[in-house]
Amino acid sequence: MTGFTCFAPDGLREFAAAYPGDAAPVRHQLHDHALFQLEALAALAERLPASHVEQNLGNLAVDQRPDAIQRAAMSPGEIVRTIADNGCWMVLKKVDVDPAYAALIDACLAEIAPAVTPATGAYKRREAFIFLSAPNSVTPFHMDPEHNILLQIAGSKTMRTYPAGDLSIVPQEVHEAFHRGGVHRNMRHDPAFDAKARDFVMGPGEAVYVPVKAPHWVQNGPVPSISFSITWRSRMSDGEARLHRVNQRMRGLGLQPGVPGASPGVDAAKVAGHRAFKGAVAAARRVVGRERDRAAY
């Protein structure tokens, strides 16, 4: 990929100014890339493991009930090839298992590393996703545990984002359950939340950076949409997840955990304690495993 660039210079400046806590527009240069042509995406969908492909009909509500979502009775490749008129929404997950797409995400992450690494540390769990959406489909209100840049490749969409960490939008107990796998990613949406929202209208060549667990929902435009999502975890996002896990454990013991951010020193101690405990457990398991192997030998 010599001489190849993912992001426009002004897009990199906008991203650096906002990272890591604020949503921001970012311009990119991937919308004409060969890997995002429809037949290339259909071939990718057909060779990915079934666990990496999720699809449903796209006529969903912003406040969609997870148990009422309907799937399409088509193969992954067929859904991609007929996305213009099949009414579907599809995500190809962790496409970086494919070498060509892995090289692409590596190139993009290398360009933003000068802003990312000083702020949140080295990349963890770098992953890439491709979204294909029929005209006018909706991605319901939800939040994600990663840092994310969503790049619009074809078509248009509007992403409505909400502040990360606003407990009037997502209560503390929901954050805690989220990190224990206790809730579906789709969440309750109240129109009153919109007073704090910011809309990003994206066409080909435009993108948006979404902070860790900033709630959002997406309305697709009148033509089929293709988007490329670049995600990563960080020491910061790992600490945020650990803090909520500790707080939920405290709540289960009948204690009332403090609000995250109210006492940074206490938060840091909880995260450090969780890391030390998990590290000790992992070390103990390795010792037990070695002893078991010796006994078997």
C-alpha positions in Angstrom: 0.0 0.0 0.0 2.9 2.3 -0.7 1.6 5.9 -1.3 -1.9 5.0 -0.2 -3.7 7.2 2.3 -7.0 6.5 4.1 -7.8 9.9 5.5 -7.8 13.5 4.2 -5.4 15.8 6.1 -8.2 18.0 7.4 -10.0 14.8 8.5 -7.0 13.8 10.6 -6.9 17.3 12.2 -10.6 17.1 13.2 -10.1 13.6 14.6 -7.1 14.6 16.6 -8.9 17.6 18.1 -11.9 15.5 19.3 -10.2 12.2 20.4 -11.0 10.4 22.6 -14.1 11.9 24.2 -16.1 13.8 21.5 -17.8 12.7 18.3 -16.3 14.4 15.2 -16.6 14.4 11.4 -13.7 12.9 9.6 -13.0 12.9 5.8 -11.6 9.8 4.1 -10.4 8.6 0.7 -11.7 5.0 0.6 -15.0 5.4 -1.2 -13.6 4.3 -4.6 -11.4 1.4 -3.2 -11.7 -1.9 -5.1 -12.3 -3.9 -1.9 -15.7 -2.1 -1.5 -17.1 -2.9 -4.9 -20.3 -4.9 -4.6 -19.0 -8.1 -6.1 -15.9 -8.0 -3.9 -18.2 -7.6 -0.9 -20.4 -10.5 -2.0 -17.3 -12.7 -2.4 -16.2 -11.7 1.1 -19.6 -12.4 2.6 -19.5 -15.9 1.1 -16.1 -16.8 2.4 -16.4 -15.4 6.0 -17.4 -17.8 8.8 -21.1 -17.8 9.4 -20.5 -16.3 12.9 -19.1 -13.2 11.2 -22.3 -12.5 9.3 -25.4 -10.8 10.8 -28.4 -9.7 8.9 -32.1 -8.7 9.4 -34.8 -6.9 7.6 -34.1 -3.1 7.8 -37.5 -1.7 8.6 -36.8 -1.3 12.3 -37.8 1.3 14.8 -35.3 3.5 16.6 -36.5 1.9 19.8 -36.6 -1.6 18.4 -37.4 -4.6 20.6 -34.6 -7.2 20.0 -37.0 -10.1 20.1 -39.1 -8.7 17.2 -36.3 -8.5 14.6 -36.9 -10.6 11.5 -34.2 -12.2 9.3 -34.1 -12.6 5.5 -34.2 -16.1 4.0 -31.3 -15.5 1.7 -27.6 -16.4 1.5 -25.0 -13.8 2.5 -23.8 -13.3 -1.1 -27.4 -12.9 -2.4 -28.2 -10.3 0.2 -25.1 -8.2 -0.8 -25.9 -8.5 -4.5 -29.5 -7.5 -4.1 -29.1 -4.9 -1.3 -30.7 -2.3 -3.6 -34.2 -3.8 -3.3 -34.2 -6.6 -0.7 -35.0 -4.4 2.3 -32.1 -5.9 4.4 -29.5 -4.7 6.8 -26.3 -6.7 7.1 -23.0 -6.4 8.9 -19.9 -8.4 8.0 -18.0 -8.7 11.3 -14.3 -8.8 11.9 -13.5 -8.7 8.2 -9.8 -8.2 9.2 -9.6 -12.0 9.3 -9.2 -11.6 5.5 -5.6 -10.5 4.6 -6.7 -7.8 2.1 -9.0 -6.1 4.6 -6.5 -6.6 7.4 -3.9 -4.6 5.4 -6.5 -1.9 4.8 -7.4 -1.4 8.5 -3.7 -1.5 9.4 -3.0 1.3 7.0 -5.8 3.4 8.4 -4.9 2.9 12.0 -1.2 3.8 11.3 -2.4 7.2 10.0 -4.3 8.1 13.2 -1.7 6.5 15.6 0.0 9.9 16.3 -3.3 11.1 17.9 -4.4 7.8 19.5 -1.3 6.5 21.2 -0.4 9.5 23.3 -4.1 9.9 24.5 -5.2 6.3 25.2 -2.1 4.0 24.7 -1.4 1.3 22.2 -4.1 -0.3 20.1 -5.9 -3.3 21.5 -8.3 -5.6 19.6 -8.2 -3.9 16.3 -11.2 -5.0 14.3 -13.1 -3.9 11.1 -16.8 -4.3 10.1 -18.7 -3.6 6.9 -22.3 -2.5 7.0 -24.7 -2.9 4.0 -28.1 -1.3 4.4 -31.1 -1.1 2.1 -32.7 2.3 1.3 -34.3 4.0 4.3 -33.3 1.2 6.8 -32.7 2.1 10.5 -30.0 0.9 12.9 -31.6 1.2 16.3 -30.4 3.2 19.3 -27.4 1.4 20.9 -23.9 1.8 22.1 -20.6 0.0 21.4 -17.6 -0.8 23.7 -15.0 0.3 21.2 -13.5 3.5 19.7 -15.0 3.6 16.2 -14.6 5.5 13.0 -17.5 4.8 10.6 -16.5 5.6 7.0 -19.3 6.1 4.4 -18.4 4.3 1.2 -21.6 4.5 -0.9 -25.0 6.0 -0.4 -25.9 8.3 2.5 -27.0 8.1 6.1 -27.5 10.3 9.1 -25.9 9.2 12.4 -27.4 10.8 15.5 -24.9 10.7 18.4 -25.4 11.4 22.1 -22.8 12.2 24.8 -20.8 9.3 26.2 -21.2 8.8 29.9 -24.4 10.8 30.3 -26.3 8.9 33.0 -29.6 10.6 32.2 -29.5 8.8 28.8 -27.9 5.5 29.8 -28.2 4.8 33.6 -25.2 3.5 35.5 -27.0 0.1 36.0 -27.4 -0.3 32.3 -23.6 0.3 31.7 -22.9 -2.3 34.4 -25.2 -4.9 32.8 -23.8 -4.1 29.4 -20.3 -5.1 30.5 -21.6 -8.3 32.0 -23.4 -9.3 28.8 -26.8 -8.7 30.6 -28.5 -6.5 28.0 -28.9 -6.5 24.2 -27.0 -3.7 22.4 -30.3 -2.1 21.4 -31.5 0.2 24.1 -34.6 2.2 25.2 -34.7 5.6 23.4 -36.6 8.6 24.7 -37.2 11.5 22.3 -36.2 13.8 25.1 -32.6 12.6 24.7 -32.5 14.4 21.3 -32.0 17.7 23.0 -28.4 16.5 23.6 -27.9 14.9 20.2 -25.7 15.8 17.3 -26.4 14.8 13.8 -23.7 13.8 11.2 -24.9 13.5 7.6 -22.5 11.3 5.7 -22.0 10.7 2.0 -19.2 8.9 0.2 -15.8 10.2 1.5 -17.3 11.4 4.8 -17.0 9.6 8.2 -17.6 10.1 11.9 -15.6 9.2 15.0 -17.8 7.8 17.7 -16.3 7.7 21.2 -16.5 4.6 23.4 -20.1 3.8 24.3 -21.5 7.1 22.9 -25.1 6.1 22.2 -26.2 6.5 18.6 -28.7 5.4 16.0 -28.6 5.6 12.2 -31.1 6.5 9.4 -30.1 5.3 6.0 -30.8 7.5 2.9 -32.9 6.8 -0.2 -30.3 4.6 -1.9 -28.3 1.5 -0.7 -25.6 2.3 1.8 -22.1 0.7 2.3 -20.1 1.7 5.4 -16.7 0.6 6.7 -16.2 0.6 10.5 -12.7 0.7 12.0 -12.7 -0.1 15.7 -10.2 -0.6 18.5 -10.0 -0.9 22.2 -7.5 0.9 24.4 -6.2 1.0 28.0 -8.8 3.7 28.6 -11.8 1.6 27.2 -10.5 -1.5 29.1 -10.4 0.5 32.4 -13.9 1.9 31.8 -15.2 -1.7 31.3 -13.4 -3.0 34.4 -14.8 -0.1 36.5 -18.4 -1.0 35.6 -17.8 -4.7 36.3 -16.5 -3.9 39.8 -19.4 -1.5 40.4 -21.9 -4.2 39.4 -20.2 -6.7 41.7 -20.4 -4.2 44.6 -24.1 -3.6 43.8 -24.7 -7.4 43.9 -23.2 -7.4 47.4 -25.7 -4.8 48.6 -23.2 -1.9 48.3 -23.9 1.4 46.5 -21.0 2.2 44.1 -20.1 5.8 43.4 -20.9 7.5 40.1 -18.0 7.0 37.6 -15.9 10.1 37.4 -17.0 11.5 40.7 -13.9 10.2 42.6 -11.1 9.5 40.0 -8.8 8.1 42.7 -11.4 5.6 43.8 -12.1 4.7 40.2 -8.4 4.2 39.5 -8.1 1.9 42.6 -11.0 -0.2 41.5 -9.6 -0.6 38.0 -6.1 -1.5 39.3 -7.6 -4.0 41.8 -9.6 -5.6 39.0 -6.5 -5.9 36.8 -4.4 -7.4 39.6 -7.1 -9.9 40.6 -7.6 -11.0 37.0 -3.9 -11.3 36.5 -3.5 -13.4 39.6 -6.3 -15.7 38.5 -4.8 -16.1 35.1 -1.4 -16.9 36.6 -2.9 -19.5 39.0 -4.6 -21.2 36.0 -1.3 -21.4 34.2 0.3 -23.0 37.2 -2.5 -25.5 37.6 -2.3 -26.3 33.9 1.4 -27.0 34.0 1.0 -29.2 37.1 -1.8 -31.1 35.3 0.4 -31.6 32.3 3.2 -32.9 34.4 0.9 -35.4 36.2 -0.4 -36.6 32.9 3.1 -37.0 31.6 
